Amino acid sequence: MQLWLVIQQKRLKMYKRIFDIFFSFFCLSVFSVVIFLFWIIVSIDTKSNGLFIQERIGQFGKSFRIFKLKTIKDDSKEISKVGNFLRKSKIDELPQLWNVIIGNMSIVGPRPDIKGYYDKLEGDERKILELKPGLTSLASIKYANEDEILKLQSNPLKYNDEVLFPDKVKMNLDYYYNRSFFVDLKIIVKTIIR
């Protein structure tokens, strides 16, 4: 029984990786012009390089550099009008397809966070770190309007730490135990149609 489970997990990882590579190349071929155009627009809008690079916690708690289109003006630390559109449409996330191709992200998996969150998990919750972070997940679909939710709170950081993040952990742990190729496909479809 244990050997069968190990074989199934290895097979799932292999299928997932093959799907990730083909799906990412397809999406990049479709959206490369969009990414390039918005990179130029964002570079003009923020008067800086329109690519945002940040350290995030990845699989097994190792840090990696995530790529996004910049949505915040460096001088004011406020979300620009273009940045607001990019966040709502999730176009700012498209450069992460490159993260998927190079292997430090997957299409589906827990959204990568900054240090101080996933790397601090304990007990059974640390199983989440066995997964590659993803472009989308059920938690990211549920909290697609996270910025708006946090704006309504008197203490956004406390609300994130005590309400949002624990719920995301619960959802991501549930994904860990129930993941399959078909579950991933359902999550991708939900992401596209939401």
N, C-alpha and C positions, 0 to 999 in steps of 0.2 A: 504493500500500500504506500509506504513512504517513498520507495524507489519510483513508483508510478507517478507520484505527486511531483517529485524532482524532475522527471522526464517531461511532464506536462508544463511545468514552469519554464524549463529551458526552451521548449518548443514555442511557448507563448512569447518569450523574450525575442526569439529569432524572428517569428512572424511580425511582432510589433516593430522591430528594428527595420525589417524590409519594408513594411508599410510606411513607417516614418520617412524613410529615405525617398521612396517613390512619391508619396503624397507631398512632401516638402519641395521636391524638384518641380513637380507639377504646379504647385501654388506659386513658387518663385517665378516660374516661366510665365504664369498668368499675371501676377501682380508686380513683377520687377519694374515695369514702367511707372506704376502707381507709387511704389516705394521711392523710386528715383525722383519723381516729380515732387512728392511731398517732402523728401529730404531737401530739395532745393528751396521749396516754400518755407519750410521750418528753419533752414539756415538763414534765410533773409529775415524771417519773423523774429528769430531769437538773436540775430547778429552773432551767430556762433556756428560751430559744426552742428548740423541738425541730427546727428546720431548721438544717442544717450547710451553710455556704457556704465554698468554698475555691477559690483560684486554681489552675488546672491548665493544662497546655500543650495547645493545640488545633491545628487545621489550620494549616499553614505556620509553626508554632512560635509562633503568637500565643496569649497567655494569655486565659483566659475563666473565669467563675465557675461552678463546678459546684454543683448542689443535691442534698443527700441528707438523710435523716432522721438526726438526731444519735444516735450509739451510745456515745459516751464522756462520762462525767461530767466537767465542767470542773474540779471541785475535786480529784478523785483521779486523773485521766488514765487511768482504767481503764474497760474495756468494761462497761456495766451488763448486768444479766440480760436486760432488754428488748432492749438493744442487741445482745447476743449472738444472740438469736432473730432480730432484724431482719437481721443480717449473714448468718446461715446460710440464711435464707429469701430473702435478696436484696430484701426489702421496702424496706430503707433506700435502695435505688437507684431506686425508682419516681419520685421527684421529678425525676429526670433526663429523664423524658419531656418535661418543659417545656424542657429544654436542646435536645432534638431538635426540638421545634416551632419554637423561635426560631432554629434553624439552626446552632448551634455544636457539635452532636453529631448522630450518626446512630444508627439502631438497631444496625447492625453496623459494627464498626471497632475499631481498637486502643483498649484502655481508656486514658483520659487519665491522665497521671501528673503529679506535682509537678515543679517546675523542677529541673534537674540530671540529667534522664534523656533523654527524647526530644529535647529541645532541644540536647543535647550529641552527638547522633549525627553520624557523619561518613560521607563517601563514599556508596555505593549505599544504605546504611541510611537516609539522610535522605529517601528516597522515601516512607517511612512518614508523614512530616509532610505529604505531599500529601493524605492521607486525613483525613476528619473522624473524631475519636475516637468510639467507639461504646459503647452499653450492654452489648454482648456481643461476643465474638470466640472463636475456637478457643482462644486463649491463656487467656482468662478462664474458659473451661469447664475446660481442663486444670488450671488453678490455682485452682479454686473454693474449695479449702481452704487457700489461701495462708497465712492466719493460723496454722493448725495446723502447717504445714510450717515456718514461721519460728520458732515456739515451740520446736521440737525442735533448733534449731541453737544452737551455743555463741556464734556471732557472727552474728545474724540479718541485720544490715545488709550484712556482707561476703558472706554467702550469696546475698542478694537481688541485690547488684551483680555478683557473679561467676557465678552459676548461673541464677537465675530470670529476671532482666531480659534477659540475652543470649538465652535460649531464647525469651522473649516476642518479642524483636526479630526473631529468625529466623522465628518463626511468622507475625508480622505482615507481614514482607517477603514471605513466601510468599503471604499473602492479597493483598497489593498486586498481585503478578504474575498471580494466578489468580482475581481477584474477578469476580463476575458476579451477576446478580439471583438465579439459582438457587443459587449458592454461599451467598448471604445467607440465602435461605429455609432451606437445610439447617442453617446455623448457628443460626437462630432455633428451628427444630424441636429440635435438639440441646440448646439452652438450656432449652427448656420441659420436655423429657422427662428431663433429667438429675436 
